[in-house]
Amino acid sequence: MVRPGDDEVDRKPVIKPGVHLTLKVQDTAGRTLERTVRRTEKLQALMDAYYASVPAVTYGTGRFLYDGGRLAGWQTPAELEMEDGDEIDFFTELLGGGGRAPASAAAADEQPVPA
């Protein structure tokens, strides 16, 4: 218990250089999230923090990309050789058709060839 007049203890986490790094997640709408993480921490925690901080994006509806590759939640910054200040891009997955008719409709449009 801290009493008035006692020296208060600074309870901020100690960020050790080389053990922690700050990563930035940026999406196509310009929203950003910066987090300091351990090099050995799974990236799933960062992904979850992004979804929690952006209510307009439904959980699990996007892709996180780093250096041209898709990230998995089980990966760590150490495995990917990330450095302090690196940026992760977030893209919402697009759903929709390819603009082509189903095979059954295309077959119905064909005329039989006389023998």
Helices and strands as residue ranges (DSSP letters): E 20-27, E 32-38, H 44-53, E 62-66, E 69-70, E 87-92, H 103-109
